[in-house]
């Protein structure tokens, strides 16, 4: 994954996230998504290198934030493992390697 901090025309920061996708669970395949950094978790979140995420995006590839289901997958938390298992079970797409 590659992270870049960019600014819009009003000088508001956002992240451009280039993914190293292990799998695409649903929707159209894209390697680049965007996240606002305005402090409102419903509109975006901060991504970190080396972490695994389930990211829900809109048609413009902007993530929906925590309120829209996007979240970090924690290896040691059963909740994260169950969430990822549920998403995979609901996904109509086959895993992409």
Backbone bond lengths (Angstrom), bond angles and torsions (degrees), N, CA, C in turn:
res aa  C-N    CA-C-N  psi(-1)  N-CA   C-N-CA  omega(-1)  CA-C   N-CA-C  phi
1 X - - - 1.447 - - 1.532 108.21 -
2 X 1.294 114.74 144.54 1.466 121.83 176.69 1.521 107.79 -123.68
3 X 1.329 116.92 133.59 1.462 121.98 179.28 1.517 110.14 -115.39
4 X 1.315 115.64 136.66 1.465 121.41 174.31 1.524 108.46 -132.56
5 X 1.308 116.84 138.83 1.465 121.72 172.94 1.524 106.66 -98.34
6 X 1.314 115.98 122.51 1.458 122.48 179.90 1.521 108.59 -123.50
7 X 1.318 116.61 170.31 1.460 121.85 -179.57 1.514 109.51 -130.55
8 X 1.337 115.91 139.04 1.458 119.61 177.27 1.530 109.54 -82.06
9 X 1.318 116.36 -176.01 1.474 120.70 -176.17 1.520 112.84 -64.59
10 X 1.350 117.03 -20.90 1.463 121.37 177.42 1.524 112.23 -96.71
11 X 1.329 115.35 13.84 1.469 123.43 177.25 1.533 113.71 66.26
12 X 1.339 116.57 26.69 1.470 121.35 175.47 1.528 108.60 -90.17
13 X 1.337 117.75 134.03 1.465 119.76 -177.69 1.527 112.76 -79.73
14 X 1.306 114.90 148.37 1.456 121.58 171.50 1.523 108.81 -148.98
15 X 1.315 115.84 161.05 1.453 120.97 178.53 1.522 110.12 -100.85
16 X 1.319 114.80 137.12 1.456 121.82 168.50 1.521 104.65 -105.32
17 X 1.322 117.02 118.97 1.453 122.53 -174.63 1.527 108.32 -112.75
18 X 1.322 116.41 116.51 1.452 121.51 175.01 1.517 106.65 -98.26
19 X 1.312 116.25 118.82 1.462 122.37 -172.07 1.519 112.93 -90.51
20 X 1.309 113.53 148.05 1.450 122.39 167.41 1.518 104.58 -106.14
21 X 1.327 116.16 77.21 1.464 121.75 -170.72 1.518 112.14 -64.60
22 X 1.329 114.85 125.41 1.455 120.67 169.26 1.518 108.96 -86.70
23 X 1.307 116.00 -33.77 1.460 119.49 178.69 1.516 110.05 -155.15
24 X 1.300 113.86 149.23 1.452 121.85 173.93 1.508 105.31 -115.29
25 X 1.311 117.65 116.94 1.451 120.44 -171.62 1.517 114.20 -88.08
26 X 1.329 117.54 -30.10 1.458 119.68 -176.95 1.518 108.95 -162.63
27 X 1.304 116.35 145.65 1.453 120.38 174.62 1.507 113.30 92.91
28 X 1.327 115.09 -161.84 1.457 122.00 -178.92 1.514 110.48 -86.30
29 X 1.302 115.82 141.55 1.456 121.67 -179.56 1.524 110.09 -73.70
30 X 1.318 116.03 127.37 1.453 121.60 173.33 1.516 108.60 -143.42
31 X 1.311 116.35 144.97 1.464 120.04 178.20 1.525 111.73 -100.13
32 X 1.328 118.18 -9.32 1.460 121.34 -177.72 1.531 109.42 -122.63
33 X 1.334 115.47 125.18 1.458 121.58 174.31 1.526 108.29 -129.14
34 X 1.326 116.16 167.21 1.459 121.68 -176.26 1.525 110.16 -129.88
35 X 1.332 115.61 149.72 1.458 120.92 178.61 1.521 109.57 -141.64
36 X 1.342 115.66 132.93 1.459 119.06 176.04 1.521 109.52 -70.13
37 X 1.287 116.15 158.85 1.464 121.95 178.40 1.517 109.63 -128.43
38 X 1.341 115.99 39.68 1.458 120.50 -175.49 1.522 113.61 -88.83
39 X 1.341 117.21 4.35 1.456 120.27 178.86 1.512 114.08 88.15
40 X 1.331 117.67 -5.46 1.456 121.82 178.54 1.525 107.97 -97.91
41 X 1.329 117.26 106.82 1.463 122.25 -174.96 1.525 113.20 -63.64
42 X 1.325 117.74 -16.41 1.460 119.76 177.63 1.528 111.59 -77.99
43 X 1.317 117.73 -18.63 1.465 121.45 -178.79 1.518 113.13 -103.95
44 X 1.310 117.30 -14.27 1.454 119.76 -177.70 1.511 110.41 177.69
45 X 1.313 115.40 -177.54 1.453 121.62 178.23 1.514 107.85 -160.71
46 X 1.292 116.67 164.75 1.456 120.78 177.66 1.516 109.65 -91.83
47 X 1.304 115.65 130.62 1.449 121.66 176.63 1.522 109.21 -95.54
48 X 1.325 116.59 154.47 1.460 123.00 178.24 1.521 108.96 -126.42
49 X 1.315 115.91 144.82 1.457 120.66 177.76 1.525 110.86 -65.04
50 X 1.315 116.76 145.82 1.454 122.05 175.39 1.513 115.55 80.96
51 X 1.316 118.14 5.51 1.463 122.24 -179.51 1.529 109.58 -108.18
52 X 1.332 115.72 157.84 1.456 121.47 177.91 1.528 108.74 -106.57
53 X 1.327 115.97 136.43 1.460 121.99 -176.58 1.521 110.82 -131.17
54 X 1.314 115.75 154.08 1.453 122.36 160.92 1.526 103.46 -105.12
55 X 1.328 116.12 118.26 1.463 120.61 -176.23 1.531 109.51 -118.37
56 X 1.310 115.64 122.67 1.457 122.11 173.85 1.526 106.86 -98.74
57 X 1.339 116.18 132.53 1.458 120.24 -178.40 1.524 110.36 -126.25
58 X 1.332 114.57 161.53 1.456 119.43 173.62 1.532 108.23 -89.03
59 X 1.319 117.46 -171.97 1.467 121.31 -177.87 1.525 113.76 -66.19
60 X 1.333 116.96 -17.80 1.464 120.91 179.54 1.524 112.21 -97.79
61 X 1.327 117.48 8.21 1.468 124.32 179.66 1.521 113.96 70.52
62 X 1.340 117.72 23.78 1.459 122.54 170.92 1.514 107.41 -90.94
63 X 1.348 117.82 132.07 1.453 119.27 -178.53 1.522 110.22 -70.10
64 X 1.321 114.35 154.72 1.460 120.50 -177.84 1.522 112.50 -85.53
65 X 1.314 118.47 -8.44 1.462 121.50 -179.85 1.517 111.61 80.28
66 X 1.321 115.13 -178.65 1.459 120.98 -178.55 1.518 111.89 -59.55
67 X 1.329 117.35 -37.65 1.463 120.58 -178.88 1.524 111.95 -65.91
68 X 1.327 116.62 -24.39 1.458 121.61 179.57 1.515 113.12 -96.68
69 X 1.326 118.24 6.82 1.449 121.32 175.31 1.513 115.85 105.60
70 X 1.327 118.86 -15.60 1.461 121.03 179.47 1.519 109.52 -63.36
71 X 1.325 115.70 132.90 1.456 118.44 179.51 1.521 112.26 -160.58
72 X 1.306 113.86 158.77 1.447 123.38 174.32 1.516 109.00 -74.99
73 X 1.334 116.99 139.54 1.463 121.50 175.68 1.523 107.67 -95.91
74 X 1.317 116.28 116.19 1.463 123.07 179.36 1.523 108.92 -93.21
75 X 1.317 117.38 121.92 1.470 121.80 -178.24 1.516 113.14 -58.51
76 X 1.307 118.18 -34.91 1.464 121.60 -172.89 1.528 114.47 -94.93
77 X 1.331 117.81 1.83 1.461 120.22 -177.89 1.524 110.10 -105.97
78 X 1.321 116.00 123.38 1.452 120.25 178.79 1.527 111.37 -60.26
79 X 1.339 116.71 -35.14 1.463 120.14 179.55 1.528 110.36 -58.36
80 X 1.327 117.86 -44.61 1.462 121.49 179.96 1.522 111.08 -63.94
81 X 1.315 116.88 -41.95 1.458 120.62 -179.89 1.525 110.95 -64.65
82 X 1.327 117.01 -41.77 1.465 121.32 178.93 1.526 111.34 -67.69
83 X 1.335 117.00 -39.20 1.458 121.28 178.15 1.528 109.80 -61.11
84 X 1.321 117.01 -48.18 1.461 121.34 -179.78 1.528 110.74 -63.83
85 X 1.308 117.96 -39.92 1.463 122.35 177.73 1.534 110.24 -62.06
86 X 1.328 117.65 -42.20 1.471 121.87 178.70 1.514 111.68 -64.62
87 X 1.326 116.92 -43.17 1.467 121.09 179.43 1.520 110.06 -62.56
88 X 1.313 116.89 -45.05 1.477 120.35 178.73 1.526 111.49 -61.47
89 X 1.326 117.26 -39.39 1.477 120.63 -179.74 1.523 111.51 -66.48
90 X 1.322 118.12 -32.69 1.464 122.53 -178.83 1.519 113.42 -84.96
91 X 1.317 117.35 -13.39 1.449 122.28 -173.61 1.526 112.39 -72.79
92 X 1.337 117.35 130.40 1.468 119.53 176.35 1.535 112.11 -82.36
93 X 1.303 118.41 -16.28 1.467 121.91 -177.70 1.510 111.05 -86.22
94 X 1.316 115.99 153.21 1.447 120.61 172.92 1.532 107.90 -85.95
95 X 1.306 115.53 155.78 1.457 120.64 -178.84 1.530 110.17 -64.24
96 X 1.331 115.51 139.63 1.458 122.48 177.61 1.520 107.45 -105.62
97 X 1.299 117.08 129.77 1.472 120.96 177.12 1.508 110.80 -112.08
